Amino acid sequence: MKKISIAFIISVLLTSCQVKEDIKVVPIQFKNILILGNSITKHAPIPQVGWHGNWGMAASVQSKDFSHIISTALKAQMTPVNISDFEMSHTVFDLKNLEKYFVQTPDLIIIKLGENVLQTTDFDKSFTKFISYIKEKAPNAKIVIAGTFWQNEPINKILIAESQLRKIPFVKLQQMDTQVNKSFIGEDMISMDGLKYKITDQGVANHPGDVGMKNIADLILAKVDSISKGG
């Protein structure tokens, strides 16, 4: 039997290590993002309460709401949708109403809702059907579920349970329910027409301001970055 030299063994080990070092994980490049949420995601103008935007409520301009921050960061097309009707009437809501948002087949779906659920009874069943519908319409899409911005432990438990059951990444947001993350009466805003005005309604002011929107986006982006790398 021929003797194997120590030098040969070392050479093989070094070569093996080099191969492992050359392997690089290429993150997924998302092209089409669908964000399903409520007024924090998008809200049409309500002049009677002094809201003149058509984006995430209380963001001073469109580019500073969490959806557009995410879209810009990922350099992807993004469709923000307010589905508060589902939250408020989840037991009778027809999921087929969402079909048009899947025509272009999103490859990343961010679910950011729960704040407007008025009837907690059977919301777990409704949310399960909701996720099943999304997976049916976009089976290859990556999904992220984000919790509520305002404190709502019962709803968050349902969102977390579903995310764990489906192995869908969950982003906790309840810790952000602080004044620093919210807007305030007198905050400067820009209307859809580019005119300056100030927030005068407390309901609007309770929504995340520019700081809160940025913090929401950062937490979601961190989770998206993790799953895009296979984490």
C-alpha positions as CSV (number, residue, x, y, z in Angstrom):
1,M,0.0,0.0,0.0
2,K,1.3,3.4,-1.0
3,K,1.9,5.9,1.8
4,I,-0.1,9.2,1.5
5,S,2.1,12.1,2.3
6,I,1.1,14.7,4.9
7,A,1.7,17.4,2.3
8,F,-0.9,15.8,0.0
9,I,-3.5,15.6,2.8
10,I,-3.0,19.3,3.6
11,S,-3.3,20.2,0.0
12,V,-6.6,18.4,-0.3
13,L,-8.0,20.0,2.9
14,L,-7.0,23.5,1.7
15,T,-8.6,22.9,-1.7
16,S,-11.8,21.7,0.0
17,C,-11.9,24.8,2.2
18,Q,-11.3,27.1,-0.8
19,V,-14.3,25.5,-2.6
20,K,-16.6,26.2,0.4
21,E,-15.4,29.8,0.6
22,D,-16.2,30.4,-3.1
23,I,-19.8,29.4,-2.6
24,K,-21.9,32.6,-2.2
25,V,-25.6,32.9,-1.5
26,V,-27.3,35.1,-4.1
27,P,-30.3,36.9,-2.5
28,I,-33.6,36.7,-4.3
29,Q,-34.3,39.8,-6.4
30,F,-38.0,40.6,-6.0
31,K,-39.8,42.3,-9.0
32,N,-43.4,42.6,-8.0
33,I,-44.5,43.3,-4.4
34,L,-48.1,43.2,-3.2
35,I,-48.9,44.8,0.1
36,L,-52.3,44.0,1.6
37,G,-53.1,46.2,4.6
38,N,-55.3,49.0,5.8
39,S,-55.0,52.8,6.3
40,I,-51.4,52.4,7.4
41,T,-50.7,50.9,4.0
42,K,-52.9,53.3,1.9
43,H,-55.9,55.6,2.4
44,A,-57.7,57.7,-0.1
45,P,-58.2,61.4,0.8
46,I,-60.8,62.2,3.5
47,P,-61.1,66.0,3.4
48,Q,-63.6,66.1,6.3
49,V,-60.9,64.9,8.7
50,G,-58.1,66.8,7.1
51,W,-56.4,63.9,5.3
52,H,-55.3,64.8,1.8
53,G,-53.0,62.0,0.8
54,N,-53.5,58.8,-1.1
55,W,-50.9,56.7,0.6
56,G,-50.1,55.3,4.1
57,M,-52.0,57.6,6.5
58,A,-49.9,60.2,8.4
59,A,-46.8,59.8,6.2
60,S,-46.0,63.4,5.2
61,V,-45.5,62.4,1.5
62,Q,-46.0,59.2,-0.5
63,S,-42.3,58.4,-0.6
64,K,-42.2,58.2,3.2
65,D,-44.9,55.6,3.8
66,F,-43.6,52.2,4.7
67,S,-44.8,50.6,1.4
68,H,-42.9,53.0,-0.8
69,I,-39.8,52.9,1.4
70,I,-39.8,49.1,0.9
71,S,-40.4,49.4,-2.8
72,T,-37.5,51.8,-3.2
73,A,-35.2,49.7,-1.1
74,L,-35.9,46.5,-3.1
75,K,-36.1,48.4,-6.4
76,A,-39.3,46.6,-7.3
77,Q,-42.7,47.4,-8.6
78,M,-45.2,47.6,-5.7
79,T,-49.0,47.6,-5.3
80,P,-50.3,48.8,-1.9
81,V,-53.9,47.8,-1.2
82,N,-56.3,48.8,1.5
83,I,-58.4,45.8,2.5
84,S,-59.9,47.1,5.7
85,D,-63.2,45.8,4.4
86,F,-61.8,42.3,5.0
87,E,-60.8,43.3,8.6
88,M,-64.2,44.7,9.4
89,S,-66.3,42.0,7.7
90,H,-64.0,39.1,7.6
91,T,-66.7,36.4,8.0
92,V,-68.6,37.5,4.9
93,F,-65.8,39.1,2.8
94,D,-65.6,37.6,-0.7
95,L,-61.9,36.9,-1.3
96,K,-62.5,36.9,-5.0
97,N,-62.5,40.7,-4.7
98,L,-58.7,40.4,-4.4
99,E,-58.3,38.4,-7.6
100,K,-57.3,41.5,-9.7
101,Y,-54.2,42.0,-7.5
102,F,-52.8,38.7,-8.5
103,V,-53.0,39.1,-12.3
104,Q,-49.3,40.1,-12.5
105,T,-48.3,37.3,-10.1
106,P,-46.5,39.0,-7.2
107,D,-43.3,37.3,-6.0
108,L,-43.4,39.0,-2.5
109,I,-46.6,39.5,-0.5
110,I,-46.5,41.5,2.7
111,I,-49.6,41.3,4.9
112,K,-50.0,44.2,7.3
113,L,-53.4,44.2,8.9
114,G,-55.4,43.5,12.0
115,E,-55.9,47.0,13.5
116,N,-59.5,47.2,12.3
117,V,-60.8,43.8,13.2
118,L,-64.0,44.6,15.0
119,Q,-65.2,41.0,15.5
120,T,-62.5,38.8,16.9
121,T,-64.7,35.7,16.9
122,D,-63.8,33.4,14.1
123,F,-61.1,35.8,12.8
124,D,-58.7,32.9,13.1
125,K,-60.8,30.9,10.7
126,S,-61.1,33.9,8.3
127,F,-57.4,34.5,8.4
128,T,-56.6,30.9,7.6
129,K,-58.9,31.1,4.6
130,F,-57.3,34.4,3.6
131,I,-53.8,32.9,3.7
132,S,-54.9,29.8,1.8
133,Y,-56.4,32.0,-0.9
134,I,-53.1,33.9,-1.2
135,K,-51.1,30.7,-1.5
136,E,-53.4,29.4,-4.1
137,K,-53.2,32.6,-6.2
138,A,-49.4,33.0,-5.8
139,P,-48.0,29.6,-4.8
140,N,-44.4,30.7,-5.5
141,A,-44.5,34.0,-3.8
142,K,-42.6,34.7,-0.5
143,I,-44.9,35.9,2.2
144,V,-44.3,38.1,5.3
145,I,-46.9,38.7,8.0
146,A,-46.6,41.8,10.0
147,G,-48.4,42.3,13.3
148,T,-50.4,45.3,14.4
149,F,-48.9,48.7,15.0
150,W,-51.4,49.5,17.8
151,Q,-51.6,47.1,20.8
152,N,-54.0,44.2,20.1
153,E,-52.8,41.0,21.7
154,P,-55.8,38.8,20.7
155,I,-55.3,39.6,17.0
156,N,-51.5,39.3,17.2
157,K,-51.8,35.8,18.7
158,I,-53.9,34.8,15.7
159,L,-51.5,36.3,13.2
160,I,-48.5,34.6,15.0
161,A,-50.3,31.2,15.2
162,E,-51.0,31.2,11.5
163,S,-47.5,32.3,10.6
164,Q,-46.0,29.5,12.8
165,L,-48.4,26.9,11.3
166,R,-47.5,27.9,7.8
167,K,-43.9,28.6,8.5
168,I,-44.4,32.2,7.3
169,P,-42.0,34.9,8.7
170,F,-43.7,37.2,11.3
171,V,-42.7,40.8,12.1
172,K,-43.7,42.0,15.5
173,L,-44.7,45.7,15.6
174,Q,-46.6,46.2,18.8
175,Q,-43.5,47.6,20.5
176,M,-43.7,50.5,18.2
177,D,-47.0,51.8,19.7
178,T,-45.3,54.8,21.2
179,Q,-45.6,58.6,20.6
180,V,-42.3,58.9,18.9
181,N,-43.5,56.6,16.1
182,K,-46.8,58.4,15.7
183,S,-47.7,61.6,14.0
184,F,-49.2,64.5,15.9
185,I,-51.7,67.4,15.7
186,G,-50.0,70.2,13.8
187,E,-47.6,67.9,11.9
188,D,-46.7,69.3,8.4
189,M,-48.1,67.4,5.5
190,I,-48.1,67.6,1.7
191,S,-51.4,67.0,-0.2
192,M,-51.7,65.0,-3.4
193,D,-51.6,68.4,-5.2
194,G,-48.4,69.3,-3.5
195,L,-49.9,71.9,-1.2
196,K,-48.8,72.2,2.4
197,Y,-51.2,71.6,5.3
198,K,-51.2,70.4,8.9
199,I,-52.8,67.4,10.6
200,T,-55.8,68.5,12.6
201,D,-57.6,65.2,13.4
202,Q,-56.5,62.9,16.2
203,G,-57.5,59.8,14.4
204,V,-55.1,60.7,11.6
205,A,-52.4,61.7,14.1
206,N,-52.5,58.3,15.8
207,H,-51.1,56.7,12.7
208,P,-47.4,56.2,12.3
209,G,-45.7,59.4,11.1
210,D,-42.5,59.5,9.0
211,V,-40.4,58.1,11.8
212,G,-42.8,55.2,12.5
213,M,-43.2,54.5,8.8
214,K,-39.4,54.2,8.4
215,N,-39.2,52.0,11.5
216,I,-41.9,49.7,10.2
217,A,-40.2,49.5,6.8
218,D,-36.9,48.7,8.4
219,L,-38.2,45.8,10.4
220,I,-40.0,44.3,7.4
221,L,-37.0,44.8,5.2
222,A,-34.8,43.0,7.7
223,K,-37.2,40.0,7.5
224,V,-37.4,40.1,3.7
225,D,-33.6,40.2,3.5
226,S,-33.4,37.2,5.7
227,I,-35.8,35.1,3.7
228,S,-34.4,36.2,0.4
229,K,-31.1,34.7,1.5
230,G,-32.8,31.5,2.6
231,G,-32.9,32.4,6.3
